[in-house]
Amino acid sequence: MKKQIACVALILFLALAAAPAGAHMLWLNPMDANPAVGDTVEIGIGWGHEFPASRSHEEVKPDRVEAIQALDPDGTVVQLEKAAVDRYRLKIEKAGAYIVTARIKPGFFTMTPEGRKWGHKKEIANATKCTSFQIEAKTVLVAGDKADGFDAAAGQALELIPAAESRRLKAGGTFAAQVRYQGNPLADAAVKAVYAGYQEPKSEGPAGAEKQHGIKRYPVETRTDAQGRVEFKPDRAGHWLIILSHRPAYPDPETCDESMYTVTYAMEVI
């Protein structure tokens, strides 16, 4: 009996440990990051665990996206036109930066001895650990030669704000940004980045060991400093995705144990 209990506990521990690496990501795929004033830019919705060369991994369900909008160079909220389940259109009316953000419907999942179930601890029997999830995405388009508003905040709970000098980043150049949580700099935050089409190196250990334990490696893995700042050098041109994750305690421990924020920032390196 003791061996059976130990086995169940180990399986549960591994499932919980794998959760961050196995979480879905949302991202934005603008067809043109530097449009001209008067253009209409099509912006795709990416969803899944991987960031393949096509920048499309899994199909987006019709009711998945809760909101998508842009802040124009003057800070005015602009709603995007829905063209399809996974595509939206943004009319570029002004010169400067358009900060586009999107999010899926938030929710809860709870681990139990029988596995993961959707809902919080007050809804699920035999709960062992509850997670509230919020999954969002961000990208910035710049119209014309002006970059007004490029480094403005969009108001996401967990947000990456690029430095103004990172506007037109070349391969090998330094990307600089600040990570904020609830409007304040977030120190020692994990920051990962991956380019479209990246293939994870095969493990040198036992076959399948990394996948079994939910460990995923990215070409860039770093952390913010005490002021929430982060820098890294993308080593190639193309589409890049920066991934943030933060897990603070949930405000009401009787309802849930932790909050999970997963946010991406999509950019193009020239």
C-alpha positions in Angstrom: 0.0 0.0 0.0 2.8 2.4 0.9 4.5 1.8 -2.5 1.2 2.5 -4.3 0.7 5.7 -2.4 4.3 6.8 -3.2 3.8 5.9 -6.9 0.6 8.0 -7.1 2.4 10.9 -5.3 5.3 10.8 -7.8 2.9 10.8 -10.8 1.1 13.8 -9.4 4.3 15.6 -8.7 5.5 15.1 -12.3 2.2 16.2 -13.7 2.4 19.4 -11.7 6.0 20.0 -12.6 5.2 19.5 -16.3 2.3 22.0 -16.3 4.3 25.2 -17.1 6.2 23.6 -20.0 3.0 22.1 -21.3 0.8 25.2 -21.1 -0.6 26.6 -24.4 0.6 29.9 -25.8 -1.3 32.6 -27.7 0.5 34.8 -30.1 -0.1 37.3 -32.9 1.1 37.0 -36.5 1.0 40.4 -38.3 1.5 40.1 -42.0 3.3 43.4 -42.0 5.0 44.9 -39.0 5.9 48.1 -40.8 2.8 49.1 -42.8 2.2 52.5 -44.5 -0.5 54.9 -43.4 -3.7 53.9 -45.2 -2.9 50.1 -45.3 -5.0 47.4 -43.8 -2.9 44.8 -41.9 -4.1 41.3 -41.5 -3.1 39.8 -38.1 -3.3 36.1 -37.5 -3.9 34.3 -34.2 -1.4 31.6 -33.2 -2.2 29.0 -30.6 -0.4 25.9 -29.4 2.7 24.5 -27.7 5.2 25.1 -30.5 6.2 28.1 -32.7 6.8 26.4 -36.1 8.1 28.0 -39.3 4.5 28.6 -40.4 3.7 30.4 -37.1 0.6 28.2 -36.8 0.5 25.2 -34.6 -3.0 24.3 -33.5 -6.5 25.3 -34.7 -8.1 28.1 -32.8 -11.6 27.3 -31.6 -14.3 29.8 -32.5 -15.0 30.9 -28.9 -11.4 30.8 -27.7 -10.4 34.5 -28.2 -12.1 36.8 -25.7 -10.7 40.1 -26.9 -8.3 41.7 -29.4 -7.6 45.4 -29.8 -5.0 47.9 -30.6 -3.8 51.2 -29.1 -3.0 53.7 -31.8 -0.2 56.2 -31.7 -2.4 58.6 -29.7 -3.3 56.0 -27.1 -6.9 55.5 -28.5 -8.3 52.0 -28.4 -9.0 50.6 -31.9 -11.1 47.5 -32.4 -10.0 45.0 -35.1 -12.3 43.6 -37.7 -12.8 39.9 -37.6 -12.0 38.2 -40.9 -12.0 34.6 -39.8 -11.7 32.6 -36.6 -7.9 33.0 -36.6 -7.5 36.3 -38.6 -8.3 39.9 -37.9 -7.8 43.2 -39.8 -6.4 46.5 -38.5 -6.8 49.8 -40.5 -3.7 52.0 -40.2 -5.0 55.6 -39.9 -2.0 57.4 -38.4 1.8 57.3 -38.4 3.4 55.8 -35.3 3.1 52.6 -33.2 0.1 50.4 -32.9 0.2 48.1 -29.9 -1.9 45.1 -30.5 -3.0 42.8 -27.7 -5.2 39.7 -27.5 -6.3 37.3 -24.8 -8.3 34.1 -24.5 -11.1 33.5 -22.0 -9.5 33.0 -18.6 -10.4 30.1 -16.3 -9.4 27.6 -13.7 -8.0 24.0 -13.8 -7.6 21.8 -10.7 -5.4 18.7 -10.2 -7.0 15.8 -8.4 -5.9 12.2 -7.8 -8.0 11.3 -10.9 -6.2 13.9 -13.1 -6.8 17.5 -14.2 -10.3 18.9 -14.2 -11.7 22.3 -15.3 -12.9 24.5 -12.4 -11.6 25.8 -9.0 -11.5 24.1 -5.6 -15.0 25.1 -4.6 -16.3 23.3 -7.8 -14.0 20.2 -7.9 -14.0 17.4 -5.3 -10.7 16.0 -4.0 -8.7 19.0 -5.2 -5.0 18.9 -4.7 -3.9 22.1 -6.5 -5.8 24.8 -8.4 -4.4 27.2 -11.0 -6.2 30.2 -12.4 -4.9 30.9 -15.9 -4.7 34.1 -18.0 -3.1 33.7 -21.5 -2.4 36.8 -23.6 -0.4 38.1 -26.5 1.2 41.3 -27.7 2.9 42.8 -30.8 3.8 46.3 -32.0 3.3 47.6 -35.6 5.0 50.8 -36.7 3.5 52.9 -39.5 5.8 55.2 -41.3 9.0 56.7 -39.9 7.6 57.8 -36.6 7.7 55.4 -33.7 5.6 57.4 -31.2 4.2 55.1 -28.6 6.4 52.1 -29.4 7.5 51.7 -25.8 4.1 52.5 -24.2 2.3 50.1 -21.9 -0.9 48.4 -23.1 -2.1 47.6 -19.5 -1.7 43.9 -19.5 -1.3 42.4 -16.0 2.0 40.8 -17.1 3.6 42.8 -19.8 6.8 43.1 -21.8 7.5 46.7 -22.8 10.3 47.0 -25.5 12.8 49.8 -25.3 12.5 52.4 -28.0 15.9 51.4 -29.4 14.6 47.9 -30.1 12.2 49.1 -32.7 14.1 47.9 -35.8 16.3 45.1 -34.5 18.9 43.4 -36.7 20.2 39.9 -36.2 23.0 40.0 -33.6 21.7 43.3 -32.1 20.6 43.8 -28.6 16.9 43.5 -27.7 16.1 45.4 -24.5 12.8 45.5 -22.6 11.2 45.7 -19.2 8.8 43.2 -17.7 6.1 44.5 -15.5 3.5 42.9 -13.3 0.5 44.9 -12.3 2.3 48.0 -13.6 5.5 47.5 -11.5 8.9 46.1 -12.6 9.1 42.4 -12.1 12.5 41.3 -10.8 14.0 37.8 -11.5 11.3 37.0 -14.0 11.9 34.1 -16.4 12.1 35.3 -20.0 12.4 32.8 -22.9 12.6 33.5 -26.6 12.3 31.2 -29.7 12.5 31.8 -33.5 9.9 30.4 -35.9 10.9 26.9 -36.9 13.2 26.2 -34.0 13.8 22.5 -33.4 14.7 21.5 -29.9 18.0 19.5 -29.7 17.6 15.9 -28.9 18.3 14.9 -25.3 21.7 13.3 -24.5 20.1 11.4 -21.7 17.7 8.5 -21.8 15.4 8.5 -24.8 12.3 10.6 -24.2 13.4 11.7 -20.7 13.0 15.4 -21.2 9.6 15.1 -22.8 8.4 12.8 -20.1 9.3 15.3 -17.4 7.9 18.3 -19.4 11.3 20.0 -19.8 11.5 22.2 -22.9 14.6 24.1 -23.9 14.6 27.4 -25.8 17.4 29.1 -27.7 17.2 32.1 -25.3 16.5 31.6 -21.6 17.3 34.4 -19.2 15.9 36.5 -16.3 15.1 40.1 -15.5 17.3 42.2 -13.2 16.2 43.9 -10.1 14.5 46.6 -12.2 12.7 44.1 -14.3 15.0 44.8 -17.3 16.1 42.2 -19.7 18.5 42.0 -22.7 19.4 39.4 -25.2 20.8 39.1 -28.7 18.7 37.3 -31.4 21.2 35.5 -33.5 19.2 35.4 -36.8 16.7 37.3 -38.8 13.0 36.2 -38.9 10.0 36.0 -36.6 10.7 35.6 -32.9 8.4 35.0 -29.9 9.3 36.1 -26.4 7.5 34.1 -23.7 6.8 35.3 -20.2 5.3 33.2 -17.3 4.5 34.3 -13.8 2.8 32.3 -11.0 1.9 34.4 -7.9 -0.4 33.1 -5.2 -4.1 33.4 -5.9 -5.8 36.1 -3.8 -8.4 33.7 -2.3 -6.7 30.5 -1.2 -10.0 28.8 -0.5 -10.9 29.2 -4.2 -7.6 28.5 -5.8 -3.9 28.2 -5.0 -2.1 30.1 -7.7 -2.5 32.4 -10.7 -0.7 31.5 -14.0 0.0 34.3 -16.4 1.4 33.3 -19.8 2.1 36.2 -22.2 4.0 36.3 -25.5 5.5 39.2 -27.4 5.9 38.7 -31.2 8.5 40.6 -33.2 10.4 40.5 -36.4 14.2 40.6 -36.6 15.6 42.0 -39.8 
